Amino acid sequence: MSSTASQITPQVVADHGLSPEEYDRVLNALGREPNLTELGIFSVMWSEHCSYKSSRIHLKKLPTEGPQVICGPGENAGVVDIGDGQAAIFKMESHNHPSYIEPYQGAATGVGGILRDVFTMGARPVANMNALRFGRPDHPKMKHLISGVVHGIGGYGNCVGVPTVGGEVNFHPAYDGNILVNAMTVGVAETDKIFYSAASGIGNPIVYVGSKTGRDGIHGATMASADFGDDADAKRPTVQVGDPFTEKLLIEACLELMASDAIVAIQDMGAAGLTSSSVEMASKGGVGIQLNMDDVPQRETGMTAYEMMLSESQERMLMVLQPGKEAFAEAIFRKWELDFAVIGHVTDTGRMVLVHKGETVCDIPLAPLADDAPLYDRPAMAKDEYKAWSGVQPLGEISESADIGADLVRLMGSPDIASRRWIWEQYDHMVGADTVQRPGGDAAVVRVHGTRKGIAISTDCTPRYCYADPYEGGKQAIAECYRNISAVGATPLAVTNCLNFANPQRPEIMAQFTGCLEGMGEACRALDFPIVSGNVSLYNESKATGGGSAILPTPAIGGIGLLQDIDGMATVAFKNEGDAIWLIGGEGSHLGQSIWLREIAGREAGEAPKVDLAAERAHAETVRALIAEGKVNAVHDISDGGLLVAVTEMALAGKIGAELSIALTTASAFGEDQGRYIVAAAQGVDIPGALRIGTTGGDKVAGVALADLRSAHEGFFPALMDAEL
């Protein structure tokens, strides 16, 4: 071993995010003291961000299989069959801490990272989505964060040439000190050209492609596995810097090489960079790996092995090639003006060996780094203990609204319901010319290039429900995604997720985590909607906001569905005057945890709405059948704000008012009961089991002019961002 082994003190161990018990495990695994490079490798591989040490035990309970599933969790992304020899490959990931510290680059590199997860499996990316959570709109830092994140997402996605077709945005004070930026990418591949990450073939060359390695992003995975103190700005150097133009070249070069038989295994360099990519490839393949650090393309002089292994510089990939294919592969990457270097080979030792300047600077067994990483079954509060801890007050008596029309105007302009046009107009959602349903509907729809098929995509989660009742909130997140995909006429196929929670060492937070997963799992099983990929992001809280502020539990769900013919797609907009408006799923009655209660009554109280999964499935199947039979010409699910908000959104989209024939109470107008849809159909078309509630026409909804509703709905974001832009 190198004679430059550093003195490892308890402070050095703590600075690397390892507990004394975990460091003892390192000593046992090695049979000696590690040097600094080895300690750094253990540190990032055992970080929460890479090892899932607090969540793996629970993730195994989720349903991950189905006849449509080609590859479930464990690879770079999930893979599902979409027929005709084609597959959809998709995943969602977090870039929360980096986006709070440096919002533009944090969001941009989040997009870049999720793109690489998808195209590393052989897919051409066809769509990006995002799920964003911000704090109070009037928080002094929030305009800066919103502006930076939106421009970062747009700047990267627009330049790389992949359309950003939709997403969601929530606001709540719980995100004041720790915003959430979750990015999702969907790609399409041929089912016989899917690439995996398990290294094989003793002696096969290991090659590095893409950008050079710099010092940006060192300790990024460790930083993402800790909560924030008052030193968030000091962590700015741990945020990576992205280059979307290089990423575009990397996509094209990788896909060109993938058309050959040269690649044995491929892995992107994401969190923990060269360390995680090499460890994961070798451990999945049950082999060893030896790297010569002198051969790693470097952007800066004098880099140590420690810095090269922990750097999270962007736009880089690691591959195992067939022997003899090096020159062929290099010619492709040089043509695309990208770095290419053979940096090592596959061994039969089961160890990671790193050589730098003629010395062995790392020699550690791979098993403890990956499969045998620490695994914790953290204590969690029982459901009744959590309910007492959460402090959610009973709903109590609710006075009837004094003016339902005035309440509607306020809701349409409220942060969680207002139009997101200001955001999505900064994204190129039409690049590639295959976007057939743009942002603003229930689900985005992208044509499978060269076919009539469409992939429907939605991201969903209602964190306020998850806080009030993690189990019901977890069910609802899955159910709403299923509902949104069904509302455009697509058959839901599968789910990816981004599980954003606070400190898992707090029993109340683990109660949120386990409760949400229990609900998610039950909903996925009931709806045949398996989870095929995902990401866990813990320690999302900030001491800087005064006393340990945790985010709301936010298990963001990204789902996809399949339309056999995009001509049969439904949209939310009313199409004709004089159509009948129907309600599927019954009148509303549930105001607990509703937007109306928060925005109008000024309270967050009551139980989260219950999710009847049998009814959810039955109503979705009814809606999909109505769309397939051509019986309805507008469809919208009912979610935030209840029935009256849903009708108003349909009216604004179609520029046609609605004359409602039912008597509206506060609860029936704004209740957020689940599993419900509004559909519009021509006169004379009967919708069995549905309630006819009115007729399209005029220029009002609930007595309020569409012009006034539109002004409120469109005005929030421009007014909020004027001071910044």
N, C-alpha and C positions, 0 to 999 in steps of 0.2 A: 504493500500500500504506500501511498504518497507520504513522504516525510513532512508534508505541510499540513497534516491533520490539525485542525484548530482545537483549542481548549474549549470544550463544551461545558459551559456553566449553567446552573439552574435558570439564570436570567436569559441566556441564549435560547435554552429550551422553551421557556415561556414566550419569548419573542416570536418563536416559530409556531405558536398556537398549540403546543403539545402539553398535556397535563403531566405531572410527575409519574402517574401510573402508566400513561402511554409511553413515556420515555423509557420506563422499565421494560416495556414490551419491545421497544427498539433494541435495547441492550440484549434481551433474551434472543431476539431474532438474529442478531449479528454475532453474539458471543463475545462482543468487545464494544468499545466506545466508537460511535460513528465520527467521521470527520464532518466538516461543515456542509460539504456537498451532499453527503449521504443523509445528514439530518434534514437538509432542505427538501430532499426527495421524499423522505418519510412525512415531513410536515405537510406538503401539498397533497400527497396521495391519501393521507389520513384526515385531511380537512373535511369538514361537513360537505363542502361543495363537490368534492370528488368521491368521497367514500360512502356518503349517505349513512353514516354510522348511527344516526338517531332515527332513521326512517326506513331502512331496508327491511327490517323485521315486519313492518306494517304494509309496505308496498307489495309484499308477496301475497297479500290477501285479496288483491284486486283481480277482477276477471280480465284475462289478456288473450283469450283464444276465441276463434270463431271460424266458420268455413271461409270467410273472406280474408282472414289474417294470414299473410305470408311470413311476416316476421314481427314478433312482439318486442317488449322491452329488452334491453341489453345490448342493442346495436346503436349506431349513431342516430337512427330514426326508425319509426314504425313503417311497415309496408303492408298495404292491403290490395287485393285484387280488384280491378275495375273492368275486367272482361277484355276480350279481344287481344289477349297476350300482353296487356298493359297493367301497370301497378301505380298506385299513388303512394308516395313516400313523404312523410310529414312528421314534424315535431315542433314543440314549443319550448322555449327556454327563457330564463330570467337574466337580466343585466341590471339589477336593482341598485346595489351599492355603487357601482361605477357611474350610473346615471344620476345619482344624487350628488356625487362628488364633482363630476364633469359631464353635464347633461348631453352636450352634443356628441362627444366621442363615446360616452357610455352607451347611448342609444344606438349610434351608428355601428359600433363594433358588436352590439347585441344582434343587430340585423346581419352583419357579416358572418358572425359565428353560426347562427342558425341556418343561413344559406349553405355554409360548408358542411354542416351535419347532413343536409339533404343531398347535395351533389356528390359527396364522398361515397354515396351508395349507388351512384350511377344515374341519378335522376336529373333531368333538366328542371330547375326551379321555375314554377309557373305563377306563383302568387305568394305575397307576403301579407300577414295580418299582424296586429298588435293589440295588447290589452294593457291599458295605462291606468294607474291610480295616483292621483295627486291629493295634496292636502287642501286646506281651506283656500278658496280662490283669492281671499284678501290677505293671505299670509305674505309677508314681505319678500320671501324668496320664491314664491310660487310662479309668478310670471316668467322669471328667469328660467326656472326648471321646465315649465311647459314649452316655452319658446325653444330652448335648447334641445329638448327631447324630440319635439315635432320636426325641427330642422335636421336633427341627426338622423332620424328615421327616413325622412324624405331625401336628404342629401346622399345617403348610402344607397337606398333602394332605387331612387331615380337614376343614379349614375350607373348602377350595375345592370340596369335594364330588366328588373323584375317588378311587375306592378304591385303596389300596395293597395289591396282591394277592400279593406274594411278593418273593423276592430271595435274596441269599446273604451270608454273613458269614465271613470268615477272620481268623485271628490269626497273627502272626509277628513276631519281634523286628525284622525289616527295616522294619516300618511304625511303629516307636516314635516317630520324629521326623517322620513324613509319612504320615498316614492317607489312605485313599482313600475318597471318597464319589462314586459313580457313580449317576446317576439316569436312569431310562428311562420314557418315556410312550408309550402306544399310543392312537390315536384312530381313529375311523371317519368316513368322508366319502362323499358321492356322487361317482362318478367324473367326472361332468360339472360338478362344483362344487369343483375343486381350484384353489388359488390359488398363484401363483408370485411371485418377488421381483424380476424384471427390470423396471426402470422403462422407460416408453415414453411417447411423445406429447409433443412439444415444447410447452412452455407449460402442461402439465397441472399442477394444484396438488399440492403435497406437504403432507400433513397429519400432525400429531402428535396422538396420542390416548393416554389413560391417566392415569397419575399425573404430578405435577409433577416437574421435575428438581431434585435437590439435590446436595450435595457428597459423598454417600456413593458409595463404589466407585471414586473417581478413581484411576487407575493399577491397577485390578484386573487387567486383561489383562496388563500388564507384570509385576505381582507374580506372576501365575500362570505366568510364563515364566522364572522364576528359582528357584534352589534356596534353601533356608532357611539363614540364619545363626543367630546368637544373638538376633536382633532380631525374632523372629516376633511377639511381642506388640505391638511398635511398629507393625506393619503392620495392626493392627486397623481403622484408619479406611478401609483399602482394601476392606473387606468390605461388601457391600451389605446393606440392610435390606429385608425382604420384608413384604408385606401381602396375605395370601391372600384377604381379602374383596374388595379392589380387583381382584385377579386374576379372581375369580369374575365380577364385573361386566364386566370386560374381555372375558372369554370370551363372555358372553352378548351384549354389544354388537357384538363382531366378527362372531359367527355371524349376528346379525340383519342387519347390513349386507351380509354375504356372500350373503344370500338375494336381494339385488338385483343390478343390473349396475353398481354405482357404482365398484367397486374395479378399478384397472388392475394394481397390484402392492402387495404388503404384506410387511413384514419386521419381526420383533421386534427390540427394542433389547436385545441380550444383552451379551456381552463387548465392551468399547469403546463401548457405548452408541450415541449418536447418530452417532458417527464411522463405526463399522463398518456400521451399518444403511444410512446414506446412501451410503457408498462402494460397498457391495456392490450395492445396488439400481441405482445409476447405471452401475457398471462392467459388470454383467451385461446391462444394456440397451444398452450402447454409447452412452450419452448423458452429458450434464453435469448439474450440480445447483447451484442457488443457494439459499441459506438466509439468512433474516433472523433473527439470533440474538435480537433484541429481542422477537420474537413467541413464543419458546420458553417454555412455562409453567414458571415457576421457583418453587421452594419457599423459597428463601433470597434475601436481598437482596445486591445488589452482585456477582452472579456474572459472571465473565469468560467470554469465548467459549471459552477454553481449558478452564475448568471445565465448562461446559455440554457441550462436545463429548466430553470424556473421562469424564464422570459415568456410573456404571453403576446409577443409581437404577432400581428395579424397576417392573414392571407398565406398561411403555410400548411403543408400537408406532409404526411409521412407514408411511404409505400414500401411494400415488399414486392420485388419484381421477380419474374422468371429469370433464371441465369442466362446470360447472353443477350438480354433485352435492354441492357443499360444504354447502349449507343442509340438504339431506336427511340427509346423514351426521351433521352436527352435532346435529340434533334427536335422533337415536338415541343418541349418546354423552351428550348432556345429560340425556336421560331416565334413563340408567343412572348419572348423577351422576359422569361422568368428564370430564376436561379434553379439549378439542378446539381445535386451532389450526391455521390455514393458516400454515406457516412458510417456504414457498418454492415453487419451481417447477422443472420439468424444462427443461434447456437443450440446445442442440446443440453446446456448446463442448468436451465431453469433459473439463471441469475442475470442481473443487469451489471455489465462491466463497462466502465467508461475509462477511456485512455485520453490523456491530455498532455501534450508536450513530452511524450515518451513515458509518462508515469501513469499507473493505474490510480485514478482519483475516486473511483467508486466500484465496489464489488459487493453487491447485496442480493439475497435471494428474492425472487419476484413474488412468491406466494404471500409473504406477510404484507407486501405493498398493496395487493389487490384483494384476492379472495379471503385472506385471513386478516383483513383490516379490522379495527375495533368495531364491535356491534353492540349497541346499547338498547336495552328495553327500558326506556325512561319512565319514571312514575307519572301517572296521569290521574287527574281527579275523576271520581265517579260522576255520572251525569247530574245527580242531585247536588253534589258538591259544586260542580261547575255552575249550575243554575244559580246557586246562592252567591257564588263568587262574582258572576257576571254583573250583578246589580241591575238586570233588566226589570223595569217596573211593569206591573200589570197594566193592561190597556185602560181598564175602568170605563166609565161612561163617556161617550163621545157625543158632543152636541152637534146637531145637524148644521151643515154649512149655511151661513147666512146668504151666500151668493155663489152658486156652483160655477157660473160663468166666470166670475172674477177669480175664483180658485183655479180654474182651468188655465186662464192667462198666466197666472203666477207659476203654475207647474210647467207650462210649456217653455217658460224662460228660465227655469231653475237649472242649476249646474248639471244634475244627472240626466235631465231630459232634453235640454236645449240642443238644437242642431249642432252637429260636429262638422258642418261644412267648412268652417275656417281651418280645421285640421286637415280634412281629406283633400281639400283643393290644393294643398301643398305637396301632396303625393301624386306621382304619375301612376294613375290607376288603369290607364289604357295601353301602356307600352306592351308590345307583343300582339296587340289587336285581338286578344282572345277573351277579354273581360266582357261578359254579357249581362251581368248584374252588378252595378256600381255600388259604392258605399251609400248607406242610407236606407237599405232594405233590411229584411230579417236575416238574410245570409247573402254573402257575395257568391257569384257563380262565374266560373272560368271555363271556357270551352277547352276540351282536350284537343290539342291542335290537330287539325286535319280530319276531325270526326264531328259527329252531331252530339256527342256526349258532353256533359258538363259536370264539373266538380263544385258542389256547394260547400261553403266554408263559413263557420261561425265561431266566435269566441264569446264565452259567457261566464259570469259568476256574479252573485249578489252578496257581497261581503257582510252587509248588515244582517242578512238572514243567518249567515254562518256564525256570526258572533252571538246572536240571540239563541240559536239552536244549531250547533255544528252538524248534527245528524241530518236534520231537515234541510239545512243549507247546502250540504254536500249533495243530497238527492236533487235539490232544485237546480244546482249548477249544471248537472248532467241533463236533467229534464228540459231546461230552457234551451240548451244547445240542440237537443233532439227536436224540440219544437220549432226552432228557427230554421233548421235544415228542412224539416217537413213542410214548413210554410211556403217554401219556394217550389215544392213538388219533388224534392229529392229523397231518396231512400237513405237514411242515416247508416253509415258504415262503421266508423270507429272514432276513437277519441285519443287526443294527446292532452297532457295537463302540465300546469306549472303551479306547484304547491308552495305558495308563499305564506310563511308563518313566522312568528317571533321566536323567542329563545326556548328551545326544546327542553332545557333544563328546568323550566318552570312547569309544574304539574298542570296548571290551568291551560298553558299553551299546548301541552301534549294532549289534553282533553279535547281541545279544538282540532288538533291534527287527527287523532284517532276517530273522533266523531265524524268529521268531514269525510274521511276515507271510508268509514262504515256506510254512510249514506251514499257516497259515490258508487261504491261497489254494489250496493243493493240496486241502485238505479240502472247501472250498466247491465247487470244480469237480467233485470226485468224488461229492459228495452233492447236486448241483444246489441249492445253498443259498447264493445270491448275497448279497453285502454291499451294502446300498442306502443306508446312512448311517453316520455315526460321528463320532468325536471323538478328537483326539490330545492327550494331556497329558504333557509332558516336564518335566524338571528336578525330578522327584519324589525329592528326597533332602535330607538335613539335615546341615549341619555342626555343628548344636547338639548332636547325639547323640554327637559325638566322632570327628572325622576323616573326614567325608564318607560318611555312611550312605545307601546307595541302597536304594530299595524293590526287592522282587523284581519281575521283569518280569511285568506283569499286563495282558494283552490281554483285558479283560472282554468277553464276548460276550452280546448280547441277541438272542434269536431268537423268531420267531412262527410258528405253524402254524394250519391251518384244520381244524376239525371240521364236517362237513356237518350233523351232528345231535348235539346235546349229550347226548341220551339214550344214545348209544353210547360215551360217555366212560369211560375206565378210571381207577381210583384205586389207591393202594398198599395199602389196608387188606385184610387177610384177611377174607373174608365169612362163611365157614362152617367148622365143625369137619368134619374128614374129607376135605377137598379135597386133591388131589395137588399137591405143590410141584415145579416143574420149573425147571431151569437151562438157559438158552439161551446158547450161546457158549463152553461148556467150563469145566472146573475151573480155579481160579486157581493161579498159580505165582509171580507177580511181586511181590516185597516191596520192591524198590528204590523209594526216595522215598515209601514208603507211610506212612499215619498210624500203623499198628502199629509200624513201625520207629522213628518219631520218639517216640511216646508211651510205648511199652513198652520198646524197646531203647535209647532215648535217643540215637538217631543220625539224621542226615540224610545218607544215602549211597546209592550205587547209581545205575543208570540210570533215567530216566523210562520208564514202560511204553510200548511201541510201539503205534501205532494202525494197524490193518489196515483201510483205508478200504473195500475191497471187502466185507470181512466186516461192517464197521459198517453199511453200507447194506443188505446182505442180511438181517442179523439184525433191523434196524429194520423192514424191509418185512414180515418174518415176523410180528413183534409186531403191527404195524398190521393185518395181515390177520386174525390171531387175535382181535383186539379187534373188528374189523368183523363177523366171523362169530359173535361171541358165545360163543366157545369158552373164554375165560378170564375170571375175575371179580376178579382182582387182578394188577397189573403194577408192577414197580419196577426201575429200572436199577441196576446195581451200580457204585458209584463209591468215594468216600472210605470206607476201612475194610473194603472187600471184601464177600464173600458173606455172612458171618455178621452183619455190621452191617445189610446190606440186609434180610435175613430178619427181624432183630429190629425194624427200623423198620416192617415190614409187620405183625408180630405186635402191636406196641404200638398201631399205628393201629387195628387191628381187635379188640384185646383178646382175641386168640386165640393160643395158643402154637404151637410147631412142633416136631415130632418128626422129626429128620433121620436118614436111613438110610445116609448115606455116612460113611466114616471121615474125620475132619477133621484135617489137618495145619495147622501155622501158615500155610503158604503158601496152602493151599486155603481156609482160613477167612478170612484177612485180605489175601490178595493182591489187587492193584488192576489186574489185567488188564482191558483195555478191551473195549468192544462186547458187554457181557453184560447179561442181564436175568434176574430171577426172575418166574415167573408161577404163579398158582394156578388150578387147574381142577377141575371136578367129577370124581369117580372115573369111569373109563370113557372120558374124553376123552383121546385120544392126541395128543401134541405131537411130530410127526416131527422128528428131528434134535436133540431136546432130551434132557437127562439128568434122570430123575426122582430127586429127592434127599430126599424125605420127604413128610410128611402134616401138615396143620394140625390142631391140637387140643391140649388140656391148657393148662397155665399156665406153661410154661417154654420157654426156648430154650437149647440146648446145656447143659442141666442147671441153668440159672439161672432163678429165679422171675421172672416178668414184673414183679412188684411191685418187685423189687430193680433190674431194668433200667430201669423207669420212673423210679424215684427218682433213679438216677444221671443218666438222660437229661434229666429235667426240672429237676434241681437246680442245674446250673452257673450259668446266668444270674442267677436270684434270689440265689444265694449271692454271686456276684461284685458285684452291684449294691446289696446291702443297705446298705453303708456310705454309698452316695451318695443313696439314695432315702428 
